Amino acid sequence: MLDVKPHLTHAEENMEAAILFLDESLAHIRAGKANTRILDGIKVEYYGQHVPISSVATVTTPDAKTITIQPWERALISVIEKAIMNSDVGITPMNNGETIRLGIPPLTEDRRKQLAKQSKAECEDAKISVRNARRDAIEHVKKMVKEGLPEDVEKDTEVAVQKIHDKYIRKIDEMYAAKEKEILTV
């Protein structure tokens, strides 16, 4: 007997991976509030290896408009500062010899719209990944019909895959709505 469960499981795992990737992508989009995750993509050289800032310093948000970085070694202040300047974060760091402060500037209306558009593009990419996972699962099941899988099982599986697909698309739409609200809230 041919089993369709592995294909359903694989499709759902791929859809879940798309959601996790989207969550990570949306976290890096600055929304006007201090969020330490905007620094996650920045790497600094530390004893010959490139590591995230959070691996060599304590990163905190004392208030909604400031991120503070407290390096564990004083020599890292200039390295971290240079890495932030060279990144696409778009914030100029200020240091007092012990800590680095990032003042999050308020977003202009145009920048808010641009960030909302960027968020929408990230969500569309995630939707494409979810649709591709659905398509792959359905194609595998159709191949199994040629190998002897009953057609009614094929139809039931297609309905199940579609339900899983709809659940993840709804989740993506909810994530976009939340991020858009966060970006557009002044």
FILOTOR-828380 format. One record per residue: x, y, z of N, C-alpha, C in turn; residue number from 1. Coordinates in Angstrom, 2 decimals. Example, Ala and Ser with C-alpha at 12.3 -4.5 7.8 and 13.67 -1.06 7.14 Angstrom:
<lumros>
   n_east  n_north     n_up  ca_east  ca_north    ca_up   c_east  c_north     c_up  kollo
    13.19    -5.69     7.80    12.30     -4.50     7.80    13.20    -3.30     7.80      1
    12.85    -2.25     7.08    13.67     -1.06     7.14    12.90     0.03     7.87      2
</lumros>
This chain:
<lumros>
   n_east  n_north     n_up  ca_east  ca_north    ca_up   c_east  c_north     c_up  kollo
     0.84    -1.19     0.00     0.00      0.00     0.00     0.88     1.25     0.00      1
     0.55     2.16    -0.87     1.28      3.41    -0.95     0.76     4.38     0.12      2
     1.70     5.05     0.79     1.32      5.95     1.89     1.58     7.41     1.49      3
     0.58     8.26     1.67     0.69      9.67     1.31     1.11    10.54     2.49      4
     1.10     9.98     3.69     1.42     10.76     4.89     2.79    11.42     4.84      5
     3.84    10.72     4.36     5.15     11.39     4.31     5.13    12.66     3.44      6
     4.36    12.64     2.37     4.28     13.81     1.50     3.55    14.96     2.19      7
     2.51    14.64     2.94     1.80     15.68     3.70     2.72    16.27     4.77      8
     3.43    15.40     5.47     4.34     15.85     6.52     5.44    16.73     5.94      9
     6.01    16.29     4.82     7.08     17.06     4.17     6.57    18.43     3.72     10
     5.38    18.47     3.15     4.80     19.74     2.70     4.60    20.68     3.90     11
     4.08    20.14     5.00     3.84     20.98     6.17     5.15    21.48     6.78     12
     6.20    20.63     6.77     7.50     21.06     7.27     8.05    22.20     6.42     13
     7.90    22.09     5.10     8.38     23.16     4.21     7.60    24.45     4.44     14
     6.31    24.33     4.67     5.48     25.52     4.92     5.88    26.16     6.25     15
     6.15    25.35     7.25     6.57     25.85     8.56     7.92    26.56     8.44     16
     8.81    26.00     7.62    10.12     26.63     7.40     9.95    28.00     6.74     17
     9.01    28.11     5.83     8.74     29.40     5.17     8.27    30.43     6.21     18
     7.42    29.99     7.14     6.92     30.89     8.19     8.08    31.34     9.10     19
     8.94    30.41     9.48    10.07     30.76    10.34    11.01    31.74     9.64     20
    11.26    31.50     8.35    12.12     32.41     7.59    11.48    33.79     7.49     21
    10.17    33.82     7.27     9.46     35.10     7.19     9.55    35.85     8.51     22
     9.37    35.13     9.61     9.45     35.76    10.93    10.82    36.40    11.13     23
    11.86    35.69    10.73    13.22     36.20    10.84    13.40    37.44     9.94     24
    12.89    37.37     8.72    13.01     38.48     7.77    12.28    39.72     8.27     25
    11.08    39.53     8.80    10.31     40.67     9.29    10.95    41.30    10.53     26
    11.64    40.48    11.32    12.28     41.01    12.52    13.40    41.97    12.17     27
    14.01    41.80    10.99    15.12     42.66    10.60    14.64    43.97     9.97     28
    13.35    44.09     9.74    12.82     45.34     9.18    12.51    46.28    10.33     29
    13.19    47.41    10.33    13.08     48.38    11.42    11.72    49.06    11.37     30
    11.06    49.14    12.51     9.72     49.72    12.54     9.64    51.00    13.38     31
    10.76    51.65    13.60    10.72     52.89    14.36    10.90    52.70    15.85     32
    10.83    51.46    16.32    11.05     51.17    17.73    12.36    50.41    17.86     33
    13.01    50.55    18.99    14.26     49.84    19.23    13.99    48.34    19.32     34
    14.69    47.57    18.52    14.55     46.12    18.51    15.94    45.54    18.29     35
    16.41    44.75    19.24    17.78     44.24    19.15    17.98    43.30    17.96     36
    16.90    42.76    17.43    17.03     41.81    16.31    17.49    42.48    15.02     37
    17.43    43.80    14.92    17.92     44.44    13.69    19.44    44.31    13.57     38
    20.10    43.96    14.68    21.55     43.78    14.66    21.96    42.33    14.41     39
    21.01    41.42    14.34    21.33     40.00    14.20    22.18    39.67    12.98     40
    21.98    40.38    11.89    22.72     40.07    10.67    24.13    40.64    10.63     41
    24.49    41.45    11.61    25.81     42.09    11.61    26.82    41.19    12.32     42
    27.92    40.93    11.63    28.98     40.08    12.20    30.22    40.93    12.47     43
    30.93    40.60    13.54    32.20     41.26    13.86    33.29    40.21    13.93     44
    34.52    40.64    13.63    35.63     39.69    13.70    36.10    39.61    15.15     45
    36.19    38.39    15.64    36.58     38.14    17.03    37.50    36.94    17.04     46
    38.77    37.17    17.29    39.79     36.13    17.27    39.76    35.32    15.98     47
    39.69    36.02    14.86    39.77     35.37    13.55    38.47    34.80    13.02     48
    37.39    34.88    13.79    36.10     34.36    13.33    35.07    35.48    13.28     49
    34.13    35.35    12.36    33.04     36.32    12.26    31.87    35.81    13.09     50
    31.52    36.58    14.12    30.45     36.19    15.03    29.42    37.32    15.15     51
    28.17    37.00    15.52    27.16     38.04    15.71    27.55    38.94    16.89     52
    27.07    40.18    16.87    27.37     41.13    17.94    26.92    40.58    19.29     53
    25.78    39.87    19.30    25.26     39.35    20.57    26.17    38.29    21.20     54
    27.14    37.77    20.43    28.08     36.79    20.97    29.27    37.44    21.67     55
    29.47    38.74    21.47    30.62     39.41    22.07    30.21    40.62    22.93     56
    28.91    40.83    23.06    28.45     41.99    23.82    27.03    41.75    24.33     57
    26.66    42.53    25.33    25.29     42.51    25.82    24.52    43.59    25.07     58
    23.44    43.19    24.40    22.65     44.13    23.60    21.30    44.30    24.29     59
    20.97    45.55    24.66    19.71     45.82    25.36    19.01    47.03    24.77     60
    17.73    47.17    25.13    16.94     48.34    24.74    16.43    49.01    26.01     61
    17.16    50.02    26.51    16.73     50.69    27.74    15.42    51.46    27.57     62
    15.14    51.94    26.35    13.87     52.60    26.08    13.49    52.33    24.63     63
    12.36    52.85    24.20    11.82     52.54    22.87    12.61    53.14    21.72     64
    13.51    54.07    22.01    14.26     54.75    20.95    15.76    54.51    21.00     65
    16.24    53.61    21.88    17.68     53.42    22.05    18.03    51.93    22.16     66
    19.13    51.58    21.53    19.72     50.24    21.71    21.11    50.48    22.30     67
    21.46    49.79    23.38    22.80     49.91    23.94    23.53    48.59    23.75     68
    24.82    48.72    23.42    25.68     47.55    23.23    26.84    47.69    24.19     69
    26.97    46.73    25.10    28.03     46.73    26.10    28.99    45.59    25.76     70
    30.11    45.90    25.04    31.06     44.84    24.67    31.71    44.23    25.91     71
    32.01    42.94    25.81    32.65     42.27    26.94    34.13    42.60    27.01     72
    34.70    43.08    25.91    36.09     43.52    25.90    36.13    44.92    25.30     73
    36.86    45.83    25.93    36.91     47.21    25.46    37.44    47.34    24.03     74
    38.35    46.46    23.65    38.96     46.53    22.32    37.93    46.32    21.21     75
    36.80    45.74    21.55    35.78     45.46    20.55    34.91    46.66    20.20     76
    34.98    47.73    20.98    34.10     48.88    20.73    34.27    49.40    19.31     77
    35.52    49.63    18.89    35.74     50.17    17.55    35.36    49.16    16.47     78
    35.58    47.87    16.72    35.23     46.83    15.75    33.72    46.77    15.55     79
    32.98    46.80    16.66    31.52     46.76    16.59    30.99    48.02    15.92     80
    31.56    49.16    16.29    31.13     50.43    15.70    31.33    50.43    14.18     81
    32.48    49.95    13.74    32.78     49.90    12.31    31.83    48.94    11.59     82
    31.53    47.80    12.21    30.62     46.82    11.60    29.22    47.41    11.44     83
    28.76    48.16    12.42    27.43     48.79    12.34    27.43    49.86    11.25     84
    28.51    50.64    11.17    28.60     51.69    10.14    28.58    51.08     8.73     85
    29.23    49.93     8.57    29.32     49.29     7.25    28.08    48.47     6.90     86
    27.19    48.27     7.85    25.99     47.46     7.60    24.91    48.32     6.95     87
    23.79    47.66     6.62    22.67     48.39     6.00    21.61    48.81     7.02     88
    21.99    48.84     8.30    21.04     49.24     9.35    20.67    50.71     9.21     89
    21.62    51.53     8.82    21.33     52.94     8.59    21.28    53.79     9.85     90
    21.96    53.36    10.90    21.99     54.12    12.15    23.44    54.37    12.52     91
    23.76    55.61    12.88    25.13     55.94    13.26    25.32    55.66    14.75     92
    26.30    54.82    15.09    26.54     54.51    16.51    27.30    55.63    17.21     93
    27.05    55.78    18.50    27.78     56.73    19.33    28.36    55.95    20.50     94
    29.63    56.20    20.83    30.18     55.47    21.97    30.77    56.43    22.98     95
    30.77    56.00    24.25    31.32     56.82    25.32    32.56    56.17    25.93     96
    33.17    55.25    25.19    34.36     54.57    25.68    34.05    53.24    26.35     97
    32.83    53.05    26.80    32.45     51.80    27.45    31.27    51.12    26.75     98
    30.31    51.91    26.29    29.13     51.35    25.63    28.91    52.07    24.29     99
    28.18    51.39    23.44    27.78     51.96    22.16    26.28    52.16    22.22    100
    25.85    53.36    21.83    24.42     53.66    21.81    23.98    53.87    20.37    101
    22.83    53.29    20.04    22.21     53.50    18.74    20.88    54.21    18.98    102
    20.78    55.44    18.55    19.53     56.19    18.67    18.67    55.87    17.45    103
    17.50    55.30    17.68    16.60     54.95    16.58    15.85    56.21    16.17    104
    16.13    56.71    14.96    15.43     57.93    14.53    13.98    57.62    14.18    105
    13.10    58.61    14.35    11.71     58.38    13.95    11.64    58.23    12.43    106
    10.75    57.39    11.98    10.63     57.13    10.54     9.78    58.21     9.87    107
    10.18    58.59     8.67     9.37     59.52     7.89     8.21    58.74     7.27    108
     7.21    59.45     6.80     6.04     58.80     6.19     6.46    57.98     4.97    109
     7.35    58.54     4.15     7.83     57.81     2.97     8.56    56.54     3.37    110
     9.41    56.65     4.39    10.18     55.48     4.84     9.23    54.42     5.41    111
     8.20    54.83     6.11     7.22     53.88     6.63     6.55    53.11     5.49    112
     6.15    53.85     4.45     5.51     53.20     3.30     6.47    52.25     2.60    113
     7.73    52.67     2.50     8.74     51.83     1.88     8.95    50.54     2.68    114
     9.01    50.65     4.02     9.18     49.48     4.87     7.95    48.57     4.81    115
     6.76    49.16     4.72     5.54     48.35     4.59     5.57    47.58     3.27    116
     6.04    48.24     2.22     6.15     47.59     0.91     7.17    46.45     0.97    117
     8.29    46.67     1.67     9.32     45.65     1.82     8.76    44.45     2.60    118
     7.97    44.74     3.64     7.34     43.66     4.42     6.39    42.86     3.54    119
     5.62    43.55     2.71     4.69     42.87     1.83     5.44    41.96     0.86    120
     6.57    42.43     0.34     7.38     41.61    -0.58     7.90    40.36     0.12    121
     8.34    40.51     1.37     8.81     39.34     2.14     7.67    38.34     2.34    122
     6.47    38.85     2.61     5.31     37.98     2.80     4.94    37.27     1.50    123
     5.04    37.97     0.39     4.74     37.35    -0.91     5.72    36.22    -1.20    124
     7.00    36.44    -0.87     8.00     35.37    -1.05     7.65    34.15    -0.21    125
     7.20    34.38     1.01     6.81     33.27     1.88     5.60    32.54     1.31    126
     4.64    33.30     0.77     3.46     32.67     0.16     3.87    31.81    -1.03    127
     4.83    32.28    -1.81     5.31     31.50    -2.96     5.92    30.19    -2.46    128
     6.68    30.24    -1.38     7.28     29.02    -0.82     6.20    28.04    -0.37    129
     5.15    28.57     0.27     4.05     27.72     0.74     3.34    27.08    -0.47    130
     3.10    27.89    -1.50     2.44     27.35    -2.70     3.30    26.29    -3.38    131
     4.61    26.51    -3.40     5.51     25.52    -4.00     5.47    24.21    -3.22    132
     5.41    24.29    -1.90     5.33     23.08    -1.08     4.03    22.33    -1.37    133
     2.93    23.08    -1.54     1.65     22.46    -1.88     1.74    21.78    -3.24    134
     2.28    22.49    -4.23     2.41     21.94    -5.58     3.25    20.66    -5.59    135
     4.38    20.68    -4.88     5.25     19.50    -4.83     4.52    18.30    -4.23    136
     3.78    18.53    -3.15     3.04     17.43    -2.51     2.00    16.86    -3.46    137
     1.28    17.72    -4.15     0.24     17.25    -5.07     0.86    16.50    -6.24    138
     2.00    16.98    -6.74     2.68     16.27    -7.84     3.12    14.88    -7.41    139
     3.65    14.76    -6.20     4.08     13.44    -5.71     2.89    12.49    -5.61    140
     1.77    13.00    -5.14     0.57     12.16    -5.01     0.07    11.75    -6.39    141
     0.11    12.65    -7.36    -0.32     12.30    -8.73     0.57    11.21    -9.32    142
     1.86    11.26    -9.01     2.77     10.21    -9.47     2.42     8.88    -8.81    143
     1.99     8.96    -7.56     1.63      7.74    -6.83     0.37     7.10    -7.43    144
    -0.51     7.90    -8.03    -1.71      7.36    -8.68    -1.29     6.44    -9.83    145
    -0.26     6.86   -10.55     0.25      6.04   -11.65     0.87     4.74   -11.14    146
     1.30     4.75    -9.88     1.89      3.56    -9.28     0.84     2.69    -8.57    147
    -0.43     3.12    -8.62    -1.49      2.28    -8.06    -2.26     2.87    -6.91    148
    -2.04     4.12    -6.56    -2.80      4.76    -5.48    -4.22     5.04    -5.98    149
    -5.25     4.69    -5.20    -6.62      4.96    -5.63    -6.87     6.46    -5.82    150
    -7.72     6.80    -6.81    -7.97      8.21    -7.12    -8.70     8.94    -6.00    151
    -9.56     8.24    -5.26   -10.26      8.91    -4.16    -9.27     9.31    -3.05    152
    -8.23     8.50    -2.84    -7.20      8.85    -1.86    -6.44    10.08    -2.36    153
    -6.21    10.15    -3.68    -5.54     11.31    -4.27    -6.35    12.57    -3.99    154
    -7.65    12.52    -4.25    -8.52     13.69    -4.05    -8.54    14.11    -2.58    155
    -8.66    13.12    -1.68    -8.66     13.42    -0.25    -7.35    14.08     0.18    156
    -6.25    13.58    -0.39    -4.93     14.14    -0.06    -4.81    15.57    -0.57    157
    -5.31    15.82    -1.78    -5.27     17.18    -2.33    -6.06    18.15    -1.44    158
    -7.20    17.69    -0.94    -8.01     18.52    -0.04    -7.24    18.79     1.26    159
    -6.57    17.76     1.79    -5.80     17.92     3.03    -4.64    18.89     2.83    160
    -3.94    18.76     1.69    -2.83     19.66     1.40    -3.34    21.10     1.26    161
    -4.49    21.26     0.63    -5.07     22.60     0.45    -5.42    23.22     1.81    162
    -5.93    22.40     2.74    -6.27     22.91     4.08    -5.01    23.39     4.80    163
    -3.94    22.59     4.69    -2.68     22.97     5.32    -2.17    24.27     4.69    164
    -2.23    24.33     3.36    -1.82     25.53     2.61    -2.59    26.76     3.09    165
    -3.90    26.63     3.19    -4.75     27.76     3.60    -4.39    28.24     5.01    166
    -4.08    27.29     5.90    -3.72     27.63     7.27    -2.45    28.49     7.28    167
    -1.45    28.10     6.50    -0.19     28.84     6.49    -0.32    30.18     5.76    168
    -1.11    30.24     4.72    -1.34     31.52     4.02    -2.02    32.50     4.97    169
    -2.99    32.01     5.75    -3.68     32.85     6.73    -2.67    33.37     7.78    170
    -1.77    32.48     8.21    -0.76     32.86     9.19     0.16    33.97     8.63    171
     0.53    33.84     7.36     1.37     34.86     6.71     0.63    36.19     6.65    172
    -0.65    36.14     6.29    -1.45     37.38     6.23    -1.54    38.05     7.60    173
    -1.68    37.24     8.66    -1.74     37.79    10.01    -0.40    38.43    10.40    174
     0.70    37.76    10.02     2.03     38.30    10.33     2.24    39.63     9.60    175
     1.79    39.71     8.35     1.94     40.95     7.58     1.09    42.06     8.21    176
    -0.13    41.74     8.59    -1.01     42.76     9.18    -0.39    43.32    10.46    177
     0.18    42.43    11.28     0.81     42.87    12.53     2.03    43.75    12.25    178
     2.85    43.33    11.29     4.07     44.10    10.98     3.70    45.45    10.36    179
     2.70    45.45     9.48     2.27     46.71     8.84     1.76    47.68     9.91    180
     0.98    47.16    10.85     0.47     48.01    11.94     1.61    48.57    12.76    181
     2.61    47.73    13.04     3.77     48.15    13.83     4.55    49.25    13.07    182
     4.70    49.08    11.76     5.45     50.07    10.96     4.70    51.37    10.85    183
     3.41    51.30    10.57     2.64     52.51    10.29     2.17    53.25    11.53    184
     2.29    52.62    12.70     1.91     53.31    13.94     2.98    54.34    14.29    185
     2.55    55.57    14.43     3.50     56.66    14.71     3.72    56.78    16.20    186
</lumros>
